[in-house]
Amino acid sequence: MKLKTILGWSFSLCLSVMIVQAQETNEVEQLKQQLRQMQENFEKARREQKGQIEVLTQKLDELTKRQSAAELQPDRTNAPSPATTQSWSPMQPLTVARAGSAYMNISFDAMMAAGGSTASDPSAQLELGDHDPIKNGFSLRNAEIAVDGAVDPYFKGFANIVLKLDKNNQTDIELEEAYAQSTSLPANLQVKAGQFFAAFGRQNAQHPHQWAFVDAPIILTRAFGPDGLRNVGAQASWLAPTPFYTEATLGVFDGQGSTAFGFRNPGDPNALGVDRFHGRATFDRTLRGPGDLLYVPRIASSFDLTDQQTLVVGASAAFGPNDTSPENRTEIYGMDFYWKWKAPDADAGFPFVSWQTEALYERFKAGADPTASPPLPAETLRDWGFYSQVLWGFKPRWVAGLRGEYANGNDGAFDSQDIFRGERTRISPALTFYPSEFCKLRLQYNYDHGELFGDAHSVWLQLEFLLGAHGAHKF
């Protein structure tokens, strides 16, 4: 009996031990499973948070770029926005100096063209802009160092230095723009002072990297010359209290030199070293008073036609003396039109369609020159023309464009030798690819017809790259 009892207790004890061990083993497996589940949840949450961090970082970079790009836009607030302090990314300008609220950014942009034309020297009569391709083969006509920043709570500043290679690959340097711009004036007013492009039309004030085509429109080089209309002076602008955007601008400039092409411009020296413009010998017309300055008024309005469509219309003029006689003057009038449509589900701004047109009329009173060969009479030279261009961003990074141009004028005594006169037409299809927002490739074909040269065909391939981010440009 005792043995039986002992065996029973022994069996019960062993069974209890086995049950306890089984329970412990089950708990271990449950703990392992819980640990694995927690690890999986942790990894999943880490991946989700990493994705969210990347999205937020990308948005922050985009907002940072927009903020830095907006530095040169008209600021109508009472004080400039403070600069944020963060690590640099390729989307930001290079901040090279900072002192309190003042700072300076620097960026670099270069544009090179390769191609050729049936004309042996494209720059002689076809490509008259200072940043257009200058010869068959390779041209580098715009390498731009730009600086911008906040001077203090009252002004912002901008300057750019442009380097260009001539036909012999010798470097030319010019101070293209250098100006201060107010940020805190009341009553929606803003002033600008220094050297800068006049607010005439849409494209004159744009730098070449903003152009939709390789070269400048014919009518703009005819009216404003190779450099565009820019000069030393001051400009005041006012945002009118209208239900839609309306800005009135008045620029007052010195009006002298080649960057004031049709005004107090001495022209180019001939073989005898005599400065001539439109064939006439010029003289140094000194500034005698306010009437000898160059005045450039402009008014522009923007309308949101729908949530996807915007229309901008503007009218501009330029008035000032010219150097062909003591009393002669020049008048230029312009109208511009810009329309843009963007799809409601646009991805990075694509797809879109834009249409831009400018028309100009110039009235140049030319003085008599009995010393010319043959002698030239006093006459009024009238020129008119337009360009119209359509851009289609048919998919992200790809833009197709087509531009048509026409320029003409009345007959002048020196027309047979004046490359800036005579009837001209040009048709230019183009295709632009943006590998990223810091570079672009553009292929363009030009069919030119001119009264002085007949027909010409040209093909240009353009490459642009950007280091840092340029200051902002108007819509």
TORBA-793119 format. One record per residue (C-alpha): x, z, y. Coordinates in pm, whole numbers. Layout:
@x->X | z->Z | y->Y $
...
end
This chain:
@x->0 | z->0 | y->0 $
@x->274 | z->84 | y->241 $
@x->455 | z->-237 | y->153 $
@x->141 | z->-437 | y->219 $
@x->92 | z->-264 | y->551 $
@x->452 | z->-324 | y->650 $
@x->424 | z->-693 | y->561 $
@x->102 | z->-722 | y->765 $
@x->259 | z->-567 | y->1070 $
@x->567 | z->-788 | y->1028 $
@x->351 | z->-1100 | y->1010 $
@x->152 | z->-992 | y->1315 $
@x->470 | z->-924 | y->1508 $
@x->617 | z->-1264 | y->1420 $
@x->292 | z->-1437 | y->1513 $
@x->287 | z->-1256 | y->1848 $
@x->646 | z->-1355 | y->1915 $
@x->565 | z->-1719 | y->1831 $
@x->260 | z->-1715 | y->2061 $
@x->464 | z->-1565 | y->2344 $
@x->738 | z->-1823 | y->2292 $
@x->481 | z->-2103 | y->2287 $
@x->326 | z->-1972 | y->2609 $
@x->669 | z->-1949 | y->2773 $
@x->752 | z->-2302 | y->2656 $
@x->421 | z->-2429 | y->2799 $
@x->487 | z->-2250 | y->3131 $
@x->835 | z->-2405 | y->3149 $
@x->689 | z->-2751 | y->3095 $
@x->423 | z->-2685 | y->3359 $
@x->688 | z->-2566 | y->3603 $
@x->901 | z->-2871 | y->3532 $
@x->601 | z->-3096 | y->3583 $
@x->513 | z->-2920 | y->3909 $
@x->873 | z->-2951 | y->4025 $
@x->877 | z->-3322 | y->3942 $
@x->546 | z->-3371 | y->4123 $
@x->674 | z->-3185 | y->4428 $
@x->992 | z->-3394 | y->4425 $
@x->789 | z->-3714 | y->4403 $
@x->562 | z->-3599 | y->4685 $
@x->868 | z->-3506 | y->4892 $
@x->1028 | z->-3848 | y->4836 $
@x->701 | z->-4022 | y->4918 $
@x->657 | z->-3817 | y->5236 $
@x->1021 | z->-3883 | y->5329 $
@x->973 | z->-4257 | y->5284 $
@x->652 | z->-4251 | y->5488 $
@x->816 | z->-4050 | y->5764 $
@x->1118 | z->-4281 | y->5762 $
@x->885 | z->-4580 | y->5800 $
@x->701 | z->-4407 | y->6083 $
@x->1033 | z->-4321 | y->6250 $
@x->1144 | z->-4685 | y->6225 $
@x->814 | z->-4806 | y->6373 $
@x->834 | z->-4554 | y->6657 $
@x->1200 | z->-4640 | y->6717 $
@x->1113 | z->-5009 | y->6737 $
@x->829 | z->-4937 | y->6981 $
@x->1060 | z->-4715 | y->7185 $
@x->1321 | z->-4990 | y->7199 $
@x->1058 | z->-5242 | y->7308 $
@x->926 | z->-5007 | y->7577 $
@x->1283 | z->-4934 | y->7687 $
@x->1352 | z->-5303 | y->7719 $
@x->1033 | z->-5358 | y->7918 $
@x->1118 | z->-5065 | y->8142 $
@x->1470 | z->-5192 | y->8205 $
@x->1336 | z->-5545 | y->8247 $
@x->1089 | z->-5420 | y->8507 $
@x->1363 | z->-5283 | y->8733 $
@x->1348 | z->-5585 | y->8964 $
@x->972 | z->-5630 | y->8963 $
@x->798 | z->-5533 | y->9286 $
@x->749 | z->-5157 | y->9268 $
@x->445 | z->-5051 | y->9469 $
@x->457 | z->-4681 | y->9385 $
@x->572 | z->-4417 | y->9628 $
@x->885 | z->-4342 | y->9430 $
@x->1087 | z->-4521 | y->9165 $
@x->1049 | z->-4419 | y->8802 $
@x->1331 | z->-4196 | y->8682 $
@x->1565 | z->-4350 | y->8431 $
@x->1543 | z->-4205 | y->8082 $
@x->1855 | z->-4074 | y->7915 $
@x->1910 | z->-4205 | y->7563 $
@x->2166 | z->-4385 | y->7350 $
@x->2224 | z->-4751 | y->7425 $
@x->2071 | z->-5025 | y->7211 $
@x->2121 | z->-5403 | y->7229 $
@x->1784 | z->-5431 | y->7401 $
@x->1905 | z->-5234 | y->7702 $
@x->2138 | z->-5332 | y->7985 $
@x->2481 | z->-5177 | y->7985 $
@x->2464 | z->-4876 | y->8218 $
@x->2811 | z->-4854 | y->8366 $
@x->2754 | z->-4593 | y->8636 $
@x->2504 | z->-4320 | y->8710 $
@x->2485 | z->-4057 | y->8985 $
@x->2163 | z->-3863 | y->8996 $
@x->1872 | z->-4104 | y->9035 $
@x->2110 | z->-4391 | y->9115 $
@x->2242 | z->-4609 | y->8834 $
@x->2378 | z->-4958 | y->8770 $
@x->2321 | z->-5192 | y->8476 $
@x->2529 | z->-5496 | y->8388 $
@x->2451 | z->-5798 | y->8171 $
@x->2601 | z->-6137 | y->8090 $
@x->2427 | z->-6468 | y->8017 $
@x->2593 | z->-6798 | y->7929 $
@x->2443 | z->-7146 | y->7882 $
@x->2625 | z->-7446 | y->7738 $
@x->2497 | z->-7801 | y->7691 $
@x->2620 | z->-8078 | y->7463 $
@x->2498 | z->-8434 | y->7445 $
@x->2514 | z->-8762 | y->7623 $
@x->2340 | z->-9030 | y->7822 $
@x->2342 | z->-9407 | y->7849 $
@x->2469 | z->-9344 | y->8203 $
@x->2848 | z->-9310 | y->8203 $
@x->2829 | z->-9029 | y->8461 $
@x->2497 | z->-8838 | y->8430 $
@x->2575 | z->-8624 | y->8737 $
@x->2605 | z->-8929 | y->8964 $
@x->2233 | z->-9013 | y->8981 $
@x->2045 | z->-8856 | y->8688 $
@x->2130 | z->-8484 | y->8672 $
@x->2147 | z->-8372 | y->9035 $
@x->2094 | z->-7998 | y->8985 $
@x->2394 | z->-7768 | y->9008 $
@x->2317 | z->-7617 | y->8665 $
@x->2225 | z->-7946 | y->8493 $
@x->2458 | z->-8106 | y->8235 $
@x->2743 | z->-8254 | y->8437 $
@x->2892 | z->-8506 | y->8193 $
@x->2867 | z->-8666 | y->7851 $
@x->3003 | z->-8433 | y->7585 $
@x->3013 | z->-8062 | y->7660 $
@x->2916 | z->-7882 | y->7982 $
@x->2912 | z->-7516 | y->8077 $
@x->2733 | z->-7489 | y->8408 $
@x->2602 | z->-7133 | y->8405 $
@x->2782 | z->-6817 | y->8296 $
@x->2617 | z->-6535 | y->8486 $
@x->2723 | z->-6176 | y->8537 $
@x->2426 | z->-5978 | y->8669 $
@x->2414 | z->-5621 | y->8796 $
@x->2105 | z->-5428 | y->8897 $
@x->2000 | z->-5072 | y->8948 $
@x->1851 | z->-4803 | y->9167 $
@x->2043 | z->-4735 | y->9486 $
@x->1842 | z->-4426 | y->9580 $
@x->1471 | z->-4331 | y->9598 $
@x->1417 | z->-4602 | y->9859 $
@x->1599 | z->-4916 | y->9738 $
@x->1693 | z->-5110 | y->9431 $
@x->1973 | z->-5362 | y->9423 $
@x->2055 | z->-5682 | y->9240 $
@x->2352 | z->-5921 | y->9240 $
@x->2473 | z->-6199 | y->9017 $
@x->2798 | z->-6391 | y->9007 $
@x->2785 | z->-6737 | y->8848 $
@x->3084 | z->-6912 | y->8695 $
@x->3070 | z->-7288 | y->8626 $
@x->3309 | z->-7541 | y->8476 $
@x->3343 | z->-7870 | y->8662 $
@x->3414 | z->-8210 | y->8501 $
@x->3779 | z->-8115 | y->8457 $
@x->3688 | z->-7773 | y->8313 $
@x->3813 | z->-7599 | y->8626 $
@x->3619 | z->-7281 | y->8709 $
@x->3397 | z->-7256 | y->9015 $
@x->3264 | z->-6916 | y->9120 $
@x->2973 | z->-6839 | y->9349 $
@x->2784 | z->-6532 | y->9460 $
@x->2437 | z->-6660 | y->9382 $
@x->2228 | z->-6357 | y->9483 $
@x->2301 | z->-6014 | y->9628 $
@x->2016 | z->-5818 | y->9781 $
@x->1850 | z->-5481 | y->9827 $
@x->1478 | z->-5436 | y->9772 $
@x->1258 | z->-5150 | y->9889 $
@x->1064 | z->-4936 | y->9641 $
@x->864 | z->-4686 | y->9844 $
@x->709 | z->-4847 | y->10151 $
@x->345 | z->-4762 | y->10228 $
@x->50 | z->-5001 | y->10260 $
@x->158 | z->-5219 | y->9964 $
@x->454 | z->-5351 | y->10161 $
@x->795 | z->-5445 | y->10030 $
@x->1108 | z->-5582 | y->10197 $
@x->1414 | z->-5758 | y->10061 $
@x->1740 | z->-5832 | y->10242 $
@x->2061 | z->-6011 | y->10146 $
@x->2125 | z->-6348 | y->9981 $
@x->1847 | z->-6457 | y->9747 $
@x->1629 | z->-6746 | y->9635 $
@x->1338 | z->-6816 | y->9868 $
@x->990 | z->-6748 | y->9731 $
@x->887 | z->-7114 | y->9736 $
@x->671 | z->-7225 | y->9443 $
@x->738 | z->-7108 | y->9089 $
@x->1070 | z->-7246 | y->8970 $
@x->1289 | z->-7230 | y->9281 $
@x->1329 | z->-6853 | y->9252 $
@x->1401 | z->-6864 | y->8877 $
@x->1748 | z->-6844 | y->8728 $
@x->1841 | z->-7124 | y->8483 $
@x->1795 | z->-6904 | y->8176 $
@x->1425 | z->-6880 | y->8271 $
@x->1373 | z->-7255 | y->8284 $
@x->1160 | z->-7416 | y->8016 $
@x->1382 | z->-7728 | y->8017 $
@x->1753 | z->-7804 | y->8028 $
@x->1754 | z->-7946 | y->8383 $
@x->1585 | z->-7887 | y->8718 $
@x->1283 | z->-8100 | y->8819 $
@x->1364 | z->-8407 | y->9029 $
@x->1141 | z->-8316 | y->9323 $
@x->1302 | z->-7971 | y->9353 $
@x->1656 | z->-8110 | y->9371 $
@x->1534 | z->-8372 | y->9620 $
@x->1376 | z->-8116 | y->9852 $
@x->1608 | z->-7818 | y->9800 $
@x->1933 | z->-7979 | y->9686 $
@x->2150 | z->-7898 | y->9382 $
@x->2159 | z->-7522 | y->9448 $
@x->1792 | z->-7461 | y->9516 $
@x->1662 | z->-7303 | y->9834 $
@x->1851 | z->-6976 | y->9876 $
@x->2020 | z->-6825 | y->10178 $
@x->2109 | z->-6507 | y->10361 $
@x->1807 | z->-6344 | y->10522 $
@x->1518 | z->-6103 | y->10481 $
@x->1175 | z->-6119 | y->10324 $
@x->859 | z->-5911 | y->10359 $
@x->573 | z->-5918 | y->10109 $
@x->231 | z->-5757 | y->10107 $
@x->-17 | z->-5701 | y->9825 $
@x->-359 | z->-5769 | y->9971 $
@x->-642 | z->-5526 | y->9880 $
@x->-841 | z->-5792 | y->9694 $
@x->-1019 | z->-5754 | y->9358 $
@x->-762 | z->-5995 | y->9211 $
@x->-384 | z->-6004 | y->9259 $
@x->-290 | z->-6165 | y->9591 $
@x->57 | z->-6147 | y->9746 $
@x->156 | z->-6284 | y->10086 $
@x->528 | z->-6335 | y->10155 $
@x->733 | z->-6437 | y->10455 $
@x->1105 | z->-6507 | y->10428 $
@x->1331 | z->-6553 | y->10732 $
@x->1673 | z->-6702 | y->10659 $
@x->1989 | z->-6806 | y->10837 $
@x->1914 | z->-7161 | y->10722 $
@x->2273 | z->-7284 | y->10724 $
@x->2489 | z->-7445 | y->10456 $
@x->2435 | z->-7642 | y->10136 $
@x->2195 | z->-7379 | y->9997 $
@x->1962 | z->-7469 | y->10288 $
@x->1984 | z->-7834 | y->10186 $
@x->1741 | z->-8008 | y->10422 $
@x->1800 | z->-7774 | y->10716 $
@x->2123 | z->-7675 | y->10898 $
@x->2331 | z->-7838 | y->10626 $
@x->2640 | z->-8032 | y->10736 $
@x->2627 | z->-8246 | y->10420 $
@x->2933 | z->-8385 | y->10244 $
@x->3245 | z->-8544 | y->10395 $
@x->3289 | z->-8919 | y->10354 $
@x->3618 | z->-9101 | y->10295 $
@x->3716 | z->-9042 | y->10657 $
@x->3641 | z->-8670 | y->10639 $
@x->3322 | z->-8693 | y->10850 $
@x->3035 | z->-8471 | y->10730 $
@x->2721 | z->-8677 | y->10672 $
@x->2368 | z->-8609 | y->10549 $
@x->2127 | z->-8893 | y->10463 $
@x->2406 | z->-9117 | y->10591 $
@x->2416 | z->-8960 | y->10936 $
@x->2705 | z->-8772 | y->11091 $
@x->2610 | z->-8408 | y->11140 $
@x->2720 | z->-8156 | y->11396 $
@x->2756 | z->-7780 | y->11394 $
@x->2417 | z->-7668 | y->11519 $
@x->2475 | z->-7311 | y->11623 $
@x->2199 | z->-7052 | y->11616 $
@x->2046 | z->-7050 | y->11965 $
@x->1749 | z->-6828 | y->11895 $
@x->1467 | z->-6745 | y->11650 $
@x->1351 | z->-7108 | y->11656 $
@x->1670 | z->-7214 | y->11477 $
@x->1606 | z->-6988 | y->11180 $
@x->1448 | z->-7102 | y->10852 $
@x->1098 | z->-6966 | y->10780 $
@x->945 | z->-6966 | y->10430 $
@x->585 | z->-6838 | y->10402 $
@x->401 | z->-6818 | y->10070 $
@x->71 | z->-6691 | y->9933 $
@x->-14 | z->-6662 | y->9563 $
@x->-312 | z->-6528 | y->9368 $
@x->-358 | z->-6448 | y->9001 $
@x->-690 | z->-6446 | y->8814 $
@x->-775 | z->-6330 | y->8462 $
@x->-1020 | z->-6600 | y->8357 $
@x->-1079 | z->-6430 | y->8020 $
@x->-896 | z->-6169 | y->7813 $
@x->-679 | z->-6453 | y->7682 $
@x->-644 | z->-6678 | y->7988 $
@x->-463 | z->-6625 | y->8319 $
@x->-446 | z->-6854 | y->8620 $
@x->-193 | z->-6831 | y->8906 $
@x->-216 | z->-7055 | y->9213 $
@x->11 | z->-7061 | y->9515 $
@x->95 | z->-7241 | y->9837 $
@x->436 | z->-7243 | y->10007 $
@x->610 | z->-7395 | y->10307 $
@x->953 | z->-7408 | y->10470 $
@x->1023 | z->-7485 | y->10838 $
@x->1353 | z->-7512 | y->11020 $
@x->1597 | z->-7733 | y->11214 $
@x->1837 | z->-7983 | y->11060 $
@x->2187 | z->-8092 | y->11163 $
@x->2125 | z->-8462 | y->11235 $
@x->2045 | z->-8398 | y->11603 $
@x->2004 | z->-8103 | y->11844 $
@x->1624 | z->-8110 | y->11827 $
@x->1525 | z->-8249 | y->11486 $
@x->1344 | z->-8035 | y->11233 $
@x->1243 | z->-8035 | y->10865 $
@x->913 | z->-7934 | y->10709 $
@x->844 | z->-7887 | y->10338 $
@x->504 | z->-7802 | y->10187 $
@x->423 | z->-7713 | y->9829 $
@x->137 | z->-7627 | y->9595 $
@x->182 | z->-7472 | y->9251 $
@x->-45 | z->-7403 | y->8957 $
@x->14 | z->-7203 | y->8638 $
@x->-227 | z->-7144 | y->8349 $
@x->-160 | z->-6960 | y->8025 $
@x->-362 | z->-6896 | y->7712 $
@x->-260 | z->-6652 | y->7442 $
@x->-440 | z->-6605 | y->7113 $
@x->-636 | z->-6276 | y->7077 $
@x->-444 | z->-6200 | y->6756 $
@x->-108 | z->-6308 | y->6898 $
@x->204 | z->-6193 | y->6715 $
@x->490 | z->-6121 | y->6959 $
@x->314 | z->-6343 | y->7213 $
@x->262 | z->-6638 | y->6976 $
@x->74 | z->-6868 | y->6961 $
@x->31 | z->-6959 | y->7329 $
@x->-18 | z->-7258 | y->7555 $
@x->95 | z->-7274 | y->7919 $
@x->65 | z->-7542 | y->8184 $
@x->270 | z->-7543 | y->8504 $
@x->258 | z->-7795 | y->8789 $
@x->423 | z->-7811 | y->9131 $
@x->377 | z->-8074 | y->9403 $
@x->593 | z->-8098 | y->9718 $
@x->590 | z->-8298 | y->10039 $
@x->888 | z->-8313 | y->10276 $
@x->905 | z->-8442 | y->10633 $
@x->1264 | z->-8481 | y->10758 $
@x->1323 | z->-8598 | y->11114 $
@x->1658 | z->-8779 | y->11106 $
@x->1856 | z->-8845 | y->11421 $
@x->2011 | z->-9177 | y->11522 $
@x->2376 | z->-9241 | y->11438 $
@x->2538 | z->-9538 | y->11614 $
@x->2873 | z->-9451 | y->11451 $
@x->2744 | z->-9524 | y->11101 $
@x->2816 | z->-9859 | y->10937 $
@x->2568 | z->-10013 | y->10982 $
@x->2427 | z->-9800 | y->11268 $
@x->2132 | z->-9583 | y->11165 $
@x->1821 | z->-9541 | y->11380 $
@x->1624 | z->-9225 | y->11440 $
@x->1347 | z->-9208 | y->11180 $
@x->1122 | z->-8970 | y->10992 $
@x->1196 | z->-8958 | y->10620 $
@x->902 | z->-8856 | y->10403 $
@x->937 | z->-8761 | y->10038 $
@x->678 | z->-8642 | y->9791 $
@x->654 | z->-8577 | y->9421 $
@x->552 | z->-8344 | y->9143 $
@x->635 | z->-8225 | y->8796 $
@x->392 | z->-8106 | y->8531 $
@x->493 | z->-7933 | y->8211 $
@x->306 | z->-7804 | y->7906 $
@x->454 | z->-7551 | y->7662 $
@x->309 | z->-7478 | y->7318 $
@x->437 | z->-7173 | y->7133 $
@x->303 | z->-7287 | y->6799 $
@x->465 | z->-7014 | y->6589 $
@x->691 | z->-6713 | y->6656 $
@x->1029 | z->-6824 | y->6796 $
@x->928 | z->-7191 | y->6827 $
@x->817 | z->-7360 | y->7152 $
@x->745 | z->-7729 | y->7201 $
@x->738 | z->-7865 | y->7555 $
@x->662 | z->-8184 | y->7744 $
@x->740 | z->-8246 | y->8112 $
@x->648 | z->-8543 | y->8329 $
@x->789 | z->-8604 | y->8679 $
@x->750 | z->-8842 | y->8970 $
@x->921 | z->-8858 | y->9311 $
@x->907 | z->-9117 | y->9586 $
@x->930 | z->-9156 | y->9963 $
@x->901 | z->-9399 | y->10250 $
@x->1176 | z->-9654 | y->10307 $
@x->1480 | z->-9528 | y->10495 $
@x->1771 | z->-9712 | y->10654 $
@x->2023 | z->-9550 | y->10418 $
@x->1818 | z->-9553 | y->10096 $
@x->2037 | z->-9796 | y->9904 $
@x->2317 | z->-9538 | y->9889 $
@x->2120 | z->-9210 | y->9901 $
@x->2090 | z->-9061 | y->9551 $
@x->1834 | z->-8808 | y->9676 $
@x->1584 | z->-9078 | y->9774 $
@x->1412 | z->-9376 | y->9615 $
@x->1142 | z->-9383 | y->9347 $
@x->1207 | z->-9190 | y->9026 $
@x->1020 | z->-9096 | y->8710 $
@x->1122 | z->-8889 | y->8410 $
@x->961 | z->-8790 | y->8079 $
@x->1116 | z->-8501 | y->7884 $
@x->1000 | z->-8372 | y->7544 $
@x->1182 | z->-8060 | y->7427 $
@x->1190 | z->-7818 | y->7135 $
@x->1320 | z->-7461 | y->7173 $
@x->1405 | z->-7215 | y->6895 $
@x->1476 | z->-6846 | y->6959 $
@x->1678 | z->-6697 | y->6670 $
@x->1632 | z->-6367 | y->6854 $
@x->1543 | z->-6252 | y->7204 $
@x->1914 | z->-6267 | y->7291 $
@x->1977 | z->-6637 | y->7227 $
@x->1806 | z->-6975 | y->7215 $
@x->1868 | z->-7332 | y->7107 $
@x->1698 | z->-7619 | y->7291 $
@x->1690 | z->-7991 | y->7211 $
@x->1567 | z->-8222 | y->7487 $
@x->1533 | z->-8596 | y->7537 $
@x->1504 | z->-8755 | y->7883 $
@x->1376 | z->-9098 | y->7966 $
@x->1470 | z->-9169 | y->8330 $
@x->1372 | z->-9459 | y->8549 $
@x->1506 | z->-9487 | y->8901 $
@x->1491 | z->-9741 | y->9179 $
@x->1869 | z->-9713 | y->9222 $
@x->1981 | z->-9718 | y->8856 $
@x->1706 | z->-9867 | y->8634 $
@x->1645 | z->-9707 | y->8293 $
@x->1850 | z->-9433 | y->8128 $
@x->1819 | z->-9230 | y->7807 $
@x->1973 | z->-8887 | y->7751 $
@x->1977 | z->-8627 | y->7473 $
@x->2090 | z->-8269 | y->7538 $
@x->2136 | z->-7971 | y->7308 $
@x->2153 | z->-7638 | y->7489 $
@x->2277 | z->-7301 | y->7364 $
@x->2222 | z->-6974 | y->7549 $
@x->2328 | z->-6621 | y->7457 $
@x->2268 | z->-6293 | y->7637 $
@x->2452 | z->-5962 | y->7633 $
@x->2242 | z->-5677 | y->7765 $
@x->1909 | z->-5742 | y->7933 $
@x->1851 | z->-5922 | y->8261 $
@x->1635 | z->-5769 | y->8528 $
@x->1272 | z->-5864 | y->8516 $
@x->1117 | z->-6189 | y->8627 $
@x->770 | z->-6244 | y->8758 $
@x->495 | z->-6369 | y->8530 $
end
